[in-house]
Amino acid sequence: MSPSKTGPALPPRLRPMLLFILLTMMTFGGPMAIVLVGRGGDRPGWPPDRPVEWWTFGIVTIGFVLLMASCILDASLTLRQSRRDATPSTSEPKSAPTDSTPDRPEVRP
């Protein structure tokens, strides 16, 4: 086998995986928590009649929005960093050609 031209594979980063796991748990568990908490009280229908139902709805919604924004922010920062790492550095001086003859001969009329 020949060695990879792109270098060794990078280990997976922990932060995006943790954010993704938390967002997945919130996506599936959040609506279940809203339904289970909302089934109690005098009226089990909508709108909720107890403060705990409103607090559950608000916390689940805000948590989901914050996790989604965190995932998008982390992805954009990672993309920006990878683009910055991929561009060649402009601080390195460009080397002058060592051969004084041009690559193509000049065309004279």
N, C-alpha and C positions, 0 to 999 in steps of 0.2 A: 504494500500500500504506500502511496506517496503521501507526504505530509500535506496538510491543508494549507492553502494559500492565504486563507483569512486568519490563520492563527488558531490558538486553542479556543474551545467553546467557553463562553463566559458562564460562570455559575449563576443560577437564577437569583434575582434580587428578592429579598424577603418582604419589603414594604409593598410592592404591587400585589404580591400573592396574598398578603394579609388583608389588604384593602378589598381585593376581589372576594375573598372568603367571607369577610364581614358584610359586604354588599349582597352576596348571595344569601346569607343567613337573613338579612333584613328583608330581602325581596320575598322570601318564602315565609319567614316567621312573623314579619310585621303584620301582614293582613290577617294571619291566624290570630295573633294577639288582639287585634282590633275587634275581630268577630267574637272571640271568646269573652273579652271584657264587655263588649256591647250587648251581650245576651242577657245580662242581669238588669236589675232595676225594675221599676214599675212598668216601663214601656221598653220591650226588647227591640223595637224598630228604630228607624231613623227619624228624627235627630236624637242623639243621645241625651238622656235626661240627668245623668250623674256627672259630676266633675271628673271622676276617675276615667270615664269613657272619653271625655274631651282631652284630658291629659295624655292618655294612651294614644289617641289619634294624632295629637300634635307631636309627641315625642317620636313616634314611628315615622311620621312624614318628614320632620326635620332631620332625623337621623338618616333617612334614605337620601334626602337631598344633599346633606353634608358628605356622605360616603360617595355619592355619585360625583360631586364636585371634586372631592379628593382624588378619585380615580382619574378624572379628566385632567386635573392639574398635574398629577404625577406623570401621566402619559405625555403631556405636552413638554414638561421639563426634561423628561428622558429623551424625547425626540430632539429637542433643542440641543441637548448635550451631545447626542450622537452626531448631529449635523456639525457641531463645532469641532468635535474630535475628527471628523472625516475630512474637513477642509484643511489644505496644507497651510502651514504657518507662514505668515507674510514677513515675519521678522528675520527669516533666513535670507542672506544675500544670494542673489541669483548669480550663478557662475557664468563668466564670459566664455564664449566659445574659444577653444584653444587653437583651432585651425583658422587661419586668416582667409582661406579660399572659400568662396560661397558654395552652397550646396548645388546650385544650378549655375550653369554658365550664363553670362550676360548676353542678351541678344542685342546686336548692333545693327542699325539699318544700313 
